[in-house]
């Protein structure tokens, strides 16, 4: 019965009722929690697939990471601060998935490095497998990846007539203004129609954004370039650049 109610919410979009169910799960109602996890399974798969850029199902470790992220979102969701459970959950799942992908990349780097050095001469092996040598190699790889990401990000910005120098000038100076602009950019990045509009027209759908946020059109115009840059970063695979804005992401 409860599951039928939850599934009906996806059609009727009763935000208030969905919030009530989220709070019941947050308060410890195991039945509601179980049904919400089941009902949102297609959404969780879709989110994991979007982030990993390949099909994800229940047998993949990435699905477990995404499911745990949704569970975490349920526990932390606050309707007075967060736009919607689904939007909030998407952001939390994305954070957990990126953390997992980054850790896996580091682990694979270490395994590859150690495997390569096993083939080296015995007299050299102890030196090459020294922890400092491994860490140095990994840091060199990271630095190279960061440089590559910066080049690719710069090229992507250029397609929108933006540059790093210009962003330095137009970025919001006050912390509150920067946080608001960043959160609006997250909404655009996670709203398919908004993001599609940006990619097709190279412009933000300011009229539609203005209708759902408590920010004036003048402010949106002033921070337009900064928000575009953030949207492009959030929907990219620039793992290392995203580290610099990790504290800003919900």
C-alpha positions as protocol buffer text, in pm:
chain_id: "A"
residue {
  index: 1
  type: UNK
  ca { x: 0 y: 0 z: 0 }
}
residue {
  index: 2
  type: UNK
  ca { x: 272 y: 245 z: 102 }
}
residue {
  index: 3
  type: UNK
  ca { x: 476 y: 162 z: -207 }
}
residue {
  index: 4
  type: UNK
  ca { x: 172 y: 236 z: -426 }
}
residue {
  index: 5
  type: UNK
  ca { x: 140 y: 577 z: -262 }
}
residue {
  index: 6
  type: UNK
  ca { x: 507 y: 652 z: -320 }
}
residue {
  index: 7
  type: UNK
  ca { x: 493 y: 545 z: -684 }
}
residue {
  index: 8
  type: UNK
  ca { x: 186 y: 763 z: -733 }
}
residue {
  index: 9
  type: UNK
  ca { x: 383 y: 1064 z: -610 }
}
residue {
  index: 10
  type: UNK
  ca { x: 612 y: 1046 z: -912 }
}
residue {
  index: 11
  type: UNK
  ca { x: 306 y: 1103 z: -1131 }
}
residue {
  index: 12
  type: UNK
  ca { x: 123 y: 1360 z: -919 }
}
residue {
  index: 13
  type: UNK
  ca { x: 443 y: 1532 z: -800 }
}
residue {
  index: 14
  type: UNK
  ca { x: 297 y: 1594 z: -451 }
}
residue {
  index: 15
  type: UNK
  ca { x: 606 y: 1754 z: -302 }
}
residue {
  index: 16
  type: UNK
  ca { x: 453 y: 1798 z: 43 }
}
residue {
  index: 17
  type: UNK
  ca { x: 362 y: 1429 z: 76 }
}
residue {
  index: 18
  type: UNK
  ca { x: 704 y: 1321 z: -50 }
}
residue {
  index: 19
  type: UNK
  ca { x: 864 y: 1546 z: 212 }
}
residue {
  index: 20
  type: UNK
  ca { x: 648 y: 1388 z: 481 }
}
residue {
  index: 21
  type: UNK
  ca { x: 761 y: 1039 z: 377 }
}
residue {
  index: 22
  type: UNK
  ca { x: 1123 y: 1154 z: 374 }
}
residue {
  index: 23
  type: UNK
  ca { x: 1087 y: 1281 z: 729 }
}
residue {
  index: 24
  type: UNK
  ca { x: 928 y: 952 z: 840 }
}
residue {
  index: 25
  type: UNK
  ca { x: 1225 y: 762 z: 696 }
}
residue {
  index: 26
  type: UNK
  ca { x: 1461 y: 1010 z: 859 }
}
residue {
  index: 27
  type: UNK
  ca { x: 1286 y: 955 z: 1194 }
}
residue {
  index: 28
  type: UNK
  ca { x: 1347 y: 581 z: 1177 }
}
residue {
  index: 29
  type: UNK
  ca { x: 1043 y: 434 z: 1002 }
}
residue {
  index: 30
  type: UNK
  ca { x: 1207 y: 130 z: 844 }
}
residue {
  index: 31
  type: UNK
  ca { x: 905 y: 44 z: 626 }
}
residue {
  index: 32
  type: UNK
  ca { x: 898 y: 391 z: 470 }
}
residue {
  index: 33
  type: UNK
  ca { x: 1275 y: 385 z: 427 }
}
residue {
  index: 34
  type: UNK
  ca { x: 1265 y: 46 z: 254 }
}
residue {
  index: 35
  type: UNK
  ca { x: 984 y: 151 z: 20 }
}
residue {
  index: 36
  type: UNK
  ca { x: 1151 y: 481 z: -67 }
}
residue {
  index: 37
  type: UNK
  ca { x: 1476 y: 303 z: -151 }
}
residue {
  index: 38
  type: UNK
  ca { x: 1284 y: 59 z: -373 }
}
residue {
  index: 39
  type: UNK
  ca { x: 1074 y: 328 z: -543 }
}
residue {
  index: 40
  type: UNK
  ca { x: 1378 y: 545 z: -615 }
}
residue {
  index: 41
  type: UNK
  ca { x: 1590 y: 256 z: -750 }
}
residue {
  index: 42
  type: UNK
  ca { x: 1538 y: 360 z: -1118 }
}
residue {
  index: 43
  type: UNK
  ca { x: 1640 y: 717 z: -1027 }
}
residue {
  index: 44
  type: UNK
  ca { x: 1946 y: 589 z: -839 }
}
residue {
  index: 45
  type: UNK
  ca { x: 2051 y: 375 z: -1139 }
}
residue {
  index: 46
  type: UNK
  ca { x: 1998 y: 666 z: -1377 }
}
residue {
  index: 47
  type: UNK
  ca { x: 2205 y: 899 z: -1160 }
}
residue {
  index: 48
  type: UNK
  ca { x: 2491 y: 647 z: -1126 }
}
residue {
  index: 49
  type: UNK
  ca { x: 2481 y: 580 z: -1501 }
}
residue {
  index: 50
  type: UNK
  ca { x: 2495 y: 955 z: -1576 }
}
residue {
  index: 51
  type: UNK
  ca { x: 2796 y: 1007 z: -1349 }
}
residue {
  index: 52
  type: UNK
  ca { x: 2988 y: 695 z: -1461 }
}
residue {
  index: 53
  type: UNK
  ca { x: 2896 y: 745 z: -1827 }
}
residue {
  index: 54
  type: UNK
  ca { x: 2814 y: 374 z: -1863 }
}
residue {
  index: 55
  type: UNK
  ca { x: 2518 y: 149 z: -1774 }
}
residue {
  index: 56
  type: UNK
  ca { x: 2498 y: 68 z: -1402 }
}
residue {
  index: 57
  type: UNK
  ca { x: 2283 y: -205 z: -1245 }
}
residue {
  index: 58
  type: UNK
  ca { x: 2235 y: -369 z: -903 }
}
residue {
  index: 59
  type: UNK
  ca { x: 2539 y: -595 z: -954 }
}
residue {
  index: 60
  type: UNK
  ca { x: 2783 y: -304 z: -984 }
}
residue {
  index: 61
  type: UNK
  ca { x: 2969 y: -167 z: -684 }
}
residue {
  index: 62
  type: UNK
  ca { x: 2885 y: 180 z: -813 }
}
residue {
  index: 63
  type: UNK
  ca { x: 2516 y: 104 z: -760 }
}
residue {
  index: 64
  type: UNK
  ca { x: 2580 y: 26 z: -393 }
}
residue {
  index: 65
  type: UNK
  ca { x: 2768 y: 354 z: -358 }
}
residue {
  index: 66
  type: UNK
  ca { x: 2477 y: 540 z: -520 }
}
residue {
  index: 67
  type: UNK
  ca { x: 2220 y: 361 z: -301 }
}
residue {
  index: 68
  type: UNK
  ca { x: 2416 y: 454 z: 12 }
}
residue {
  index: 69
  type: UNK
  ca { x: 2430 y: 812 z: -116 }
}
residue {
  index: 70
  type: UNK
  ca { x: 2051 y: 820 z: -150 }
}
residue {
  index: 71
  type: UNK
  ca { x: 2015 y: 676 z: 200 }
}
residue {
  index: 72
  type: UNK
  ca { x: 2248 y: 949 z: 327 }
}
residue {
  index: 73
  type: UNK
  ca { x: 2041 y: 1211 z: 145 }
}
residue {
  index: 74
  type: UNK
  ca { x: 1723 y: 1086 z: 313 }
}
residue {
  index: 75
  type: UNK
  ca { x: 1886 y: 1122 z: 654 }
}
residue {
  index: 76
  type: UNK
  ca { x: 2012 y: 1474 z: 581 }
}
residue {
  index: 77
  type: UNK
  ca { x: 1722 y: 1613 z: 373 }
}
residue {
  index: 78
  type: UNK
  ca { x: 1564 y: 1934 z: 505 }
}
residue {
  index: 79
  type: UNK
  ca { x: 1274 y: 2074 z: 302 }
}
residue {
  index: 80
  type: UNK
  ca { x: 1329 y: 2419 z: 452 }
}
residue {
  index: 81
  type: UNK
  ca { x: 1676 y: 2437 z: 296 }
}
residue {
  index: 82
  type: UNK
  ca { x: 1679 y: 2195 z: 2 }
}
residue {
  index: 83
  type: UNK
  ca { x: 1477 y: 2241 z: -318 }
}
residue {
  index: 84
  type: UNK
  ca { x: 1350 y: 1881 z: -342 }
}
residue {
  index: 85
  type: UNK
  ca { x: 1443 y: 1534 z: -223 }
}
residue {
  index: 86
  type: UNK
  ca { x: 1535 y: 1420 z: -574 }
}
residue {
  index: 87
  type: UNK
  ca { x: 1755 y: 1722 z: -648 }
}
residue {
  index: 88
  type: UNK
  ca { x: 1924 y: 1699 z: -309 }
}
residue {
  index: 89
  type: UNK
  ca { x: 1973 y: 1322 z: -348 }
}
residue {
  index: 90
  type: UNK
  ca { x: 2129 y: 1368 z: -693 }
}
residue {
  index: 91
  type: UNK
  ca { x: 2389 y: 1605 z: -548 }
}
residue {
  index: 92
  type: UNK
  ca { x: 2473 y: 1374 z: -256 }
}
residue {
  index: 93
  type: UNK
  ca { x: 2496 y: 1066 z: -483 }
}
residue {
  index: 94
  type: UNK
  ca { x: 2721 y: 1257 z: -722 }
}
residue {
  index: 95
  type: UNK
  ca { x: 2952 y: 1357 z: -436 }
}
residue {
  index: 96
  type: UNK
  ca { x: 2982 y: 997 z: -314 }
}
residue {
  index: 97
  type: UNK
  ca { x: 3034 y: 862 z: -667 }
}
residue {
  index: 98
  type: UNK
  ca { x: 3311 y: 1112 z: -743 }
}
residue {
  index: 99
  type: UNK
  ca { x: 3483 y: 1024 z: -414 }
}
residue {
  index: 100
  type: UNK
  ca { x: 3461 y: 654 z: -505 }
}
residue {
  index: 101
  type: UNK
  ca { x: 3592 y: 709 z: -859 }
}
residue {
  index: 102
  type: UNK
  ca { x: 3883 y: 916 z: -731 }
}
residue {
  index: 103
  type: UNK
  ca { x: 3979 y: 653 z: -471 }
}
residue {
  index: 104
  type: UNK
  ca { x: 3958 y: 376 z: -730 }
}
residue {
  index: 105
  type: UNK
  ca { x: 4181 y: 575 z: -966 }
}
residue {
  index: 106
  type: UNK
  ca { x: 4444 y: 617 z: -694 }
}
residue {
  index: 107
  type: UNK
  ca { x: 4425 y: 248 z: -600 }
}
residue {
  index: 108
  type: UNK
  ca { x: 4463 y: 142 z: -964 }
}
residue {
  index: 109
  type: UNK
  ca { x: 4758 y: 375 z: -1006 }
}
residue {
  index: 110
  type: UNK
  ca { x: 4933 y: 214 z: -711 }
}
residue {
  index: 111
  type: UNK
  ca { x: 4858 y: -140 z: -830 }
}
residue {
  index: 112
  type: UNK
  ca { x: 4980 y: -63 z: -1182 }
}
residue {
  index: 113
  type: UNK
  ca { x: 5295 y: 100 z: -1055 }
}
residue {
  index: 114
  type: UNK
  ca { x: 5374 y: -191 z: -823 }
}
residue {
  index: 115
  type: UNK
  ca { x: 5300 y: -448 z: -1093 }
}
residue {
  index: 116
  type: UNK
  ca { x: 5530 y: -271 z: -1339 }
}
residue {
  index: 117
  type: UNK
  ca { x: 5812 y: -258 z: -1090 }
}
residue {
  index: 118
  type: UNK
  ca { x: 5783 y: -629 z: -1005 }
}
residue {
  index: 119
  type: UNK
  ca { x: 5940 y: -690 z: -1345 }
}
residue {
  index: 120
  type: UNK
  ca { x: 6241 y: -475 z: -1263 }
}
residue {
  index: 121
  type: UNK
  ca { x: 6574 y: -612 z: -1146 }
}
residue {
  index: 122
  type: UNK
  ca { x: 6587 y: -723 z: -782 }
}
residue {
  index: 123
  type: UNK
  ca { x: 6858 y: -471 z: -699 }
}
residue {
  index: 124
  type: UNK
  ca { x: 6636 y: -187 z: -812 }
}
residue {
  index: 125
  type: UNK
  ca { x: 6304 y: -320 z: -686 }
}
residue {
  index: 126
  type: UNK
  ca { x: 6340 y: -220 z: -321 }
}
residue {
  index: 127
  type: UNK
  ca { x: 6420 y: 135 z: -416 }
}
residue {
  index: 128
  type: UNK
  ca { x: 6143 y: 172 z: -672 }
}
residue {
  index: 129
  type: UNK
  ca { x: 5878 y: 26 z: -444 }
}
residue {
  index: 130
  type: UNK
  ca { x: 5974 y: 255 z: -163 }
}
residue {
  index: 131
  type: UNK
  ca { x: 5665 y: 444 z: -40 }
}
residue {
  index: 132
  type: UNK
  ca { x: 5818 y: 781 z: -121 }
}
residue {
  index: 133
  type: UNK
  ca { x: 5889 y: 674 z: -478 }
}
residue {
  index: 134
  type: UNK
  ca { x: 5531 y: 552 z: -522 }
}
residue {
  index: 135
  type: UNK
  ca { x: 5387 y: 873 z: -378 }
}
residue {
  index: 136
  type: UNK
  ca { x: 5613 y: 1082 z: -600 }
}
residue {
  index: 137
  type: UNK
  ca { x: 5505 y: 892 z: -909 }
}
residue {
  index: 138
  type: UNK
  ca { x: 5135 y: 928 z: -819 }
}
residue {
  index: 139
  type: UNK
  ca { x: 5174 y: 1302 z: -753 }
}
residue {
  index: 140
  type: UNK
  ca { x: 5342 y: 1344 z: -1091 }
}
residue {
  index: 141
  type: UNK
  ca { x: 5051 y: 1166 z: -1255 }
}
residue {
  index: 142
  type: UNK
  ca { x: 4805 y: 1386 z: -1068 }
}
residue {
  index: 143
  type: UNK
  ca { x: 4988 y: 1701 z: -1171 }
}
residue {
  index: 144
  type: UNK
  ca { x: 4984 y: 1592 z: -1534 }
}
residue {
  index: 145
  type: UNK
  ca { x: 4611 y: 1517 z: -1511 }
}
residue {
  index: 146
  type: UNK
  ca { x: 4542 y: 1855 z: -1348 }
}
residue {
  index: 147
  type: UNK
  ca { x: 4727 y: 2034 z: -1628 }
}
residue {
  index: 148
  type: UNK
  ca { x: 4532 y: 1838 z: -1889 }
}
residue {
  index: 149
  type: UNK
  ca { x: 4202 y: 1917 z: -1715 }
}
residue {
  index: 150
  type: UNK
  ca { x: 4283 y: 2289 z: -1699 }
}
residue {
  index: 151
  type: UNK
  ca { x: 4358 y: 2292 z: -2071 }
}
residue {
  index: 152
  type: UNK
  ca { x: 4035 y: 2108 z: -2154 }
}
residue {
  index: 153
  type: UNK
  ca { x: 3831 y: 2332 z: -1920 }
}
residue {
  index: 154
  type: UNK
  ca { x: 3984 y: 2644 z: -2076 }
}
residue {
  index: 155
  type: UNK
  ca { x: 3891 y: 2516 z: -2422 }
}
residue {
  index: 156
  type: UNK
  ca { x: 3536 y: 2442 z: -2305 }
}
residue {
  index: 157
  type: UNK
  ca { x: 3501 y: 2792 z: -2156 }
}
residue {
  index: 158
  type: UNK
  ca { x: 3626 y: 2943 z: -2480 }
}
residue {
  index: 159
  type: UNK
  ca { x: 3329 y: 2793 z: -2665 }
}
residue {
  index: 160
  type: UNK
  ca { x: 3114 y: 3015 z: -2442 }
}
residue {
  index: 161
  type: UNK
  ca { x: 3342 y: 3318 z: -2495 }
}
residue {
  index: 162
  type: UNK
  ca { x: 3476 y: 3287 z: -2140 }
}
residue {
  index: 163
  type: UNK
  ca { x: 3829 y: 3273 z: -1999 }
}
residue {
  index: 164
  type: UNK
  ca { x: 3995 y: 3225 z: -1662 }
}
residue {
  index: 165
  type: UNK
  ca { x: 4102 y: 3591 z: -1655 }
}
residue {
  index: 166
  type: UNK
  ca { x: 3748 y: 3709 z: -1718 }
}
residue {
  index: 167
  type: UNK
  ca { x: 3603 y: 3476 z: -1453 }
}
residue {
  index: 168
  type: UNK
  ca { x: 3844 y: 3617 z: -1197 }
}
residue {
  index: 169
  type: UNK
  ca { x: 3695 y: 3960 z: -1261 }
}
residue {
  index: 170
  type: UNK
  ca { x: 3325 y: 3864 z: -1265 }
}
residue {
  index: 171
  type: UNK
  ca { x: 3319 y: 3609 z: -981 }
}
residue {
  index: 172
  type: UNK
  ca { x: 3100 y: 3723 z: -687 }
}
residue {
  index: 173
  type: UNK
  ca { x: 3316 y: 3897 z: -428 }
}
residue {
  index: 174
  type: UNK
  ca { x: 3100 y: 3824 z: -123 }
}
residue {
  index: 175
  type: UNK
  ca { x: 3071 y: 3472 z: 18 }
}
residue {
  index: 176
  type: UNK
  ca { x: 2689 y: 3480 z: 37 }
}
residue {
  index: 177
  type: UNK
  ca { x: 2655 y: 3596 z: -323 }
}
residue {
  index: 178
  type: UNK
  ca { x: 2903 y: 3333 z: -440 }
}
residue {
  index: 179
  type: UNK
  ca { x: 2719 y: 3058 z: -251 }
}
residue {
  index: 180
  type: UNK
  ca { x: 2383 y: 3163 z: -399 }
}
residue {
  index: 181
  type: UNK
  ca { x: 2523 y: 3176 z: -753 }
}
residue {
  index: 182
  type: UNK
  ca { x: 2687 y: 2837 z: -705 }
}
residue {
  index: 183
  type: UNK
  ca { x: 2363 y: 2675 z: -583 }
}
residue {
  index: 184
  type: UNK
  ca { x: 2169 y: 2820 z: -876 }
}
residue {
  index: 185
  type: UNK
  ca { x: 2434 y: 2676 z: -1108 }
}
residue {
  index: 186
  type: UNK
  ca { x: 2382 y: 2338 z: -943 }
}
residue {
  index: 187
  type: UNK
  ca { x: 2010 y: 2360 z: -1015 }
}
residue {
  index: 188
  type: UNK
  ca { x: 2083 y: 2436 z: -1381 }
}
residue {
  index: 189
  type: UNK
  ca { x: 2337 y: 2154 z: -1402 }
}
residue {
  index: 190
  type: UNK
  ca { x: 2088 y: 1903 z: -1259 }
}
residue {
  index: 191
  type: UNK
  ca { x: 1780 y: 2026 z: -1451 }
}
residue {
  index: 192
  type: UNK
  ca { x: 1784 y: 1865 z: -1793 }
}
residue {
  index: 193
  type: UNK
  ca { x: 1580 y: 2130 z: -1976 }
}
residue {
  index: 194
  type: UNK
  ca { x: 1788 y: 2415 z: -1828 }
}
residue {
  index: 195
  type: UNK
  ca { x: 2115 y: 2243 z: -1913 }
}
residue {
  index: 196
  type: UNK
  ca { x: 2002 y: 2156 z: -2266 }
}
residue {
  index: 197
  type: UNK
  ca { x: 1901 y: 2519 z: -2321 }
}
residue {
  index: 198
  type: UNK
  ca { x: 2245 y: 2636 z: -2209 }
}
residue {
  index: 199
  type: UNK
  ca { x: 2430 y: 2392 z: -2433 }
}
residue {
  index: 200
  type: UNK
  ca { x: 2216 y: 2474 z: -2737 }
}
residue {
  index: 201
  type: UNK
  ca { x: 2200 y: 2853 z: -2704 }
}
residue {
  index: 202
  type: UNK
  ca { x: 2513 y: 2928 z: -2497 }
}
residue {
  index: 203
  type: UNK
  ca { x: 2282 y: 3128 z: -2268 }
}
residue {
  index: 204
  type: UNK
  ca { x: 2119 y: 3059 z: -1934 }
}
residue {
  index: 205
  type: UNK
  ca { x: 1735 y: 3037 z: -1931 }
}
residue {
  index: 206
  type: UNK
  ca { x: 1717 y: 3337 z: -1696 }
}
residue {
  index: 207
  type: UNK
  ca { x: 1341 y: 3379 z: -1716 }
}
residue {
  index: 208
  type: UNK
  ca { x: 1279 y: 3020 z: -1608 }
}
residue {
  index: 209
  type: UNK
  ca { x: 1546 y: 3038 z: -1338 }
}
residue {
  index: 210
  type: UNK
  ca { x: 1402 y: 3363 z: -1201 }
}
residue {
  index: 211
  type: UNK
  ca { x: 1067 y: 3189 z: -1158 }
}
residue {
  index: 212
  type: UNK
  ca { x: 1203 y: 2928 z: -915 }
}
residue {
  index: 213
  type: UNK
  ca { x: 1466 y: 3116 z: -712 }
}
residue {
  index: 214
  type: UNK
  ca { x: 1440 y: 3419 z: -489 }
}
residue {
  index: 215
  type: UNK
  ca { x: 1701 y: 3619 z: -679 }
}
residue {
  index: 216
  type: UNK
  ca { x: 1641 y: 3926 z: -892 }
}
residue {
  index: 217
  type: UNK
  ca { x: 1690 y: 3924 z: -1268 }
}
residue {
  index: 218
  type: UNK
  ca { x: 1956 y: 4193 z: -1226 }
}
residue {
  index: 219
  type: UNK
  ca { x: 2157 y: 3971 z: -991 }
}
residue {
  index: 220
  type: UNK
  ca { x: 2122 y: 3673 z: -1224 }
}
residue {
  index: 221
  type: UNK
  ca { x: 2250 y: 3885 z: -1513 }
}
residue {
  index: 222
  type: UNK
  ca { x: 2545 y: 4008 z: -1306 }
}
residue {
  index: 223
  type: UNK
  ca { x: 2654 y: 3656 z: -1213 }
}
residue {
  index: 224
  type: UNK
  ca { x: 2561 y: 3495 z: -1545 }
}
residue {
  index: 225
  type: UNK
  ca { x: 2916 y: 3420 z: -1662 }
}
residue {
  index: 226
  type: UNK
  ca { x: 3021 y: 3279 z: -1326 }
}
residue {
  index: 227
  type: UNK
  ca { x: 2717 y: 3048 z: -1315 }
}
residue {
  index: 228
  type: UNK
  ca { x: 2780 y: 2923 z: -1669 }
}
residue {
  index: 229
  type: UNK
  ca { x: 3138 y: 2835 z: -1576 }
}
residue {
  index: 230
  type: UNK
  ca { x: 3019 y: 2648 z: -1266 }
}
residue {
  index: 231
  type: UNK
  ca { x: 2754 y: 2455 z: -1464 }
}
residue {
  index: 232
  type: UNK
  ca { x: 3013 y: 2346 z: -1719 }
}
residue {
  index: 233
  type: UNK
  ca { x: 3246 y: 2233 z: -1440 }
}
residue {
  index: 234
  type: UNK
  ca { x: 2979 y: 2042 z: -1246 }
}
residue {
  index: 235
  type: UNK
  ca { x: 2869 y: 1846 z: -1553 }
}
residue {
  index: 236
  type: UNK
  ca { x: 3225 y: 1765 z: -1659 }
}
residue {
  index: 237
  type: UNK
  ca { x: 3464 y: 1483 z: -1572 }
}
residue {
  index: 238
  type: UNK
  ca { x: 3727 y: 1724 z: -1436 }
}
residue {
  index: 239
  type: UNK
  ca { x: 3776 y: 1537 z: -1108 }
}
residue {
  index: 240
  type: UNK
  ca { x: 4080 y: 1730 z: -986 }
}
residue {
  index: 241
  type: UNK
  ca { x: 3947 y: 2078 z: -1071 }
}
residue {
  index: 242
  type: UNK
  ca { x: 3629 y: 1996 z: -880 }
}
residue {
  index: 243
  type: UNK
  ca { x: 3843 y: 1947 z: -570 }
}
residue {
  index: 244
  type: UNK
  ca { x: 3884 y: 2325 z: -556 }
}
residue {
  index: 245
  type: UNK
  ca { x: 3506 y: 2379 z: -523 }
}
residue {
  index: 246
  type: UNK
  ca { x: 3426 y: 2068 z: -318 }
}
residue {
  index: 247
  type: UNK
  ca { x: 3328 y: 2281 z: -18 }
}
residue {
  index: 248
  type: UNK
  ca { x: 3073 y: 2470 z: -225 }
}
residue {
  index: 249
  type: UNK
  ca { x: 2888 y: 2161 z: -354 }
}
residue {
  index: 250
  type: UNK
  ca { x: 2580 y: 2056 z: -161 }
}
